[in-house]
Amino acid sequence: MVDGFGSDVSGKNRTYIIQVRDVAIGVQLLLHKQSLVDYGFIYVIENEKKYGPTGLKVSPNSSIQFAFPDKDEASRTAAHEKALAFLKTAKKPEAEASKPAK
């Protein structure tokens, strides 16, 4: 578990928690080219509300995009359940062809 600070849409600072299971499910969704917003990942939703869909982008290497507010287990559970329902029926994502090194 990792915690960090960020600000919500109103600018109020809050603590976000990232659990290994958040990252595991989130990465699976991204591999299937799914939007984390559509599955209820709170940090990404609040980020888009605050900066717009083309605003502040979270680095794909950052785990903060998988974060949920501290003490908000209901949102985490709902996001995980929705994601797992999709993943149970989703086909294996296609591997991207690697380009030969020059």
The 8 nearest C-alpha neighbors of each residue, nearest first, counted from 0:
[[1, 18, 17, 19, 2, 16, 20, 21],
 [2, 0, 17, 16, 18, 3, 15, 19],
 [1, 3, 16, 15, 17, 0, 14, 4],
 [4, 2, 15, 14, 16, 5, 1, 63],
 [3, 5, 14, 13, 15, 12, 6, 2],
 [6, 4, 12, 13, 14, 7, 3, 15],
 [5, 7, 12, 10, 11, 13, 8, 4],
 [6, 8, 10, 9, 11, 45, 12, 5],
 [7, 9, 49, 10, 45, 48, 6, 46],
 [10, 8, 7, 11, 6, 49, 12, 45],
 [11, 9, 6, 7, 8, 12, 49, 5],
 [12, 10, 6, 9, 7, 13, 8, 5],
 [13, 11, 6, 5, 10, 7, 4, 14],
 [14, 12, 5, 4, 6, 11, 15, 7],
 [13, 15, 4, 69, 3, 68, 5, 16],
 [16, 14, 68, 69, 67, 3, 2, 66],
 [15, 17, 2, 66, 67, 69, 1, 68],
 [18, 16, 66, 1, 0, 2, 65, 21],
 [17, 19, 0, 21, 20, 16, 1, 22],
 [18, 20, 22, 21, 23, 0, 17, 1],
 [19, 21, 23, 18, 22, 24, 17, 25],
 [22, 20, 18, 19, 24, 23, 65, 25],
 [21, 23, 25, 19, 20, 24, 65, 26],
 [24, 22, 20, 26, 21, 25, 19, 27],
 [25, 23, 27, 21, 26, 22, 20, 28],
 [24, 26, 22, 28, 27, 23, 21, 65],
 [27, 25, 29, 28, 23, 24, 22, 30],
 [26, 28, 30, 24, 25, 29, 23, 31],
 [29, 27, 31, 25, 33, 26, 30, 24],
 [28, 30, 32, 26, 31, 33, 27, 25],
 [31, 29, 27, 32, 28, 26, 92, 33],
 [30, 32, 28, 29, 33, 92, 27, 91],
 [33, 31, 29, 30, 28, 34, 92, 27],
 [34, 32, 28, 29, 31, 35, 30, 37],
 [35, 33, 36, 37, 32, 29, 38, 28],
 [34, 36, 38, 37, 40, 33, 39, 43],
 [37, 35, 39, 34, 38, 44, 40, 43],
 [38, 36, 35, 34, 39, 33, 40, 44],
 [39, 37, 78, 35, 36, 40, 82, 81],
 [38, 40, 78, 36, 41, 37, 35, 74],
 [41, 39, 35, 36, 43, 42, 38, 65],
 [40, 42, 44, 43, 67, 39, 45, 66],
 [43, 41, 45, 44, 66, 64, 40, 46],
 [42, 44, 46, 41, 45, 64, 40, 36],
 [45, 43, 41, 47, 36, 46, 42, 48],
 [46, 44, 48, 42, 47, 43, 8, 41],
 [45, 47, 43, 49, 44, 48, 50, 42],
 [48, 46, 51, 52, 50, 44, 49, 45],
 [49, 47, 45, 46, 51, 50, 44, 8],
 [48, 50, 8, 46, 47, 51, 45, 7],
 [51, 49, 54, 47, 48, 55, 46, 52],
 [52, 50, 47, 54, 53, 48, 49, 46],
 [53, 51, 47, 54, 50, 48, 55, 46],
 [52, 54, 51, 55, 56, 50, 47, 46],
 [55, 53, 50, 51, 52, 56, 47, 46],
 [54, 56, 50, 57, 53, 46, 51, 47],
 [57, 55, 54, 58, 53, 46, 52, 47],
 [56, 58, 59, 55, 64, 61, 63, 43],
 [57, 59, 60, 61, 56, 64, 62, 63],
 [58, 60, 61, 57, 62, 64, 56, 63],
 [61, 59, 58, 62, 57, 63, 64, 26],
 [62, 60, 58, 63, 59, 64, 57, 65],
 [61, 63, 64, 65, 60, 22, 66, 17],
 [64, 62, 66, 65, 61, 17, 42, 57],
 [65, 63, 62, 66, 43, 42, 57, 61],
 [64, 66, 63, 21, 62, 22, 25, 17],
 [67, 65, 17, 63, 16, 64, 42, 15],
 [66, 68, 15, 16, 41, 42, 69, 75],
 [69, 67, 15, 71, 14, 16, 70, 66],
 [68, 70, 15, 71, 16, 14, 67, 13],
 [69, 71, 72, 68, 67, 73, 16, 15],
 [72, 70, 73, 68, 69, 74, 75, 67],
 [71, 73, 75, 74, 70, 76, 69, 67],
 [72, 74, 76, 71, 75, 77, 70, 78],
 [75, 73, 77, 76, 72, 71, 78, 39],
 [74, 76, 72, 78, 73, 77, 79, 67],
 [75, 77, 79, 73, 74, 78, 72, 80],
 [76, 78, 74, 80, 79, 75, 73, 81],
 [79, 77, 39, 38, 75, 81, 76, 80],
 [78, 80, 82, 76, 77, 81, 83, 75],
 [81, 79, 83, 77, 82, 78, 76, 84],
 [82, 80, 84, 78, 79, 83, 38, 77],
 [83, 81, 79, 85, 84, 80, 78, 38],
 [82, 84, 86, 80, 85, 81, 79, 87],
 [85, 83, 81, 87, 82, 86, 80, 88],
 [86, 84, 82, 83, 87, 88, 89, 81],
 [85, 87, 83, 89, 88, 84, 82, 28],
 [88, 86, 84, 85, 89, 83, 90, 82],
 [87, 89, 86, 85, 90, 84, 83, 91],
 [90, 88, 86, 87, 85, 91, 31, 92],
 [89, 91, 92, 88, 86, 31, 87, 93],
 [90, 92, 93, 89, 31, 94, 86, 30],
 [93, 91, 31, 90, 94, 30, 89, 32],
 [94, 92, 95, 91, 31, 90, 30, 96],
 [95, 93, 96, 92, 97, 91, 30, 31],
 [94, 96, 97, 93, 92, 98, 30, 31],
 [97, 95, 94, 98, 93, 99, 92, 100],
 [96, 98, 95, 99, 94, 100, 93, 101],
 [97, 99, 100, 96, 101, 95, 94, 93],
 [98, 100, 101, 97, 96, 95, 94, 93],
 [101, 99, 98, 97, 96, 95, 94, 93],
 [100, 99, 98, 97, 96, 95, 94, 93]]
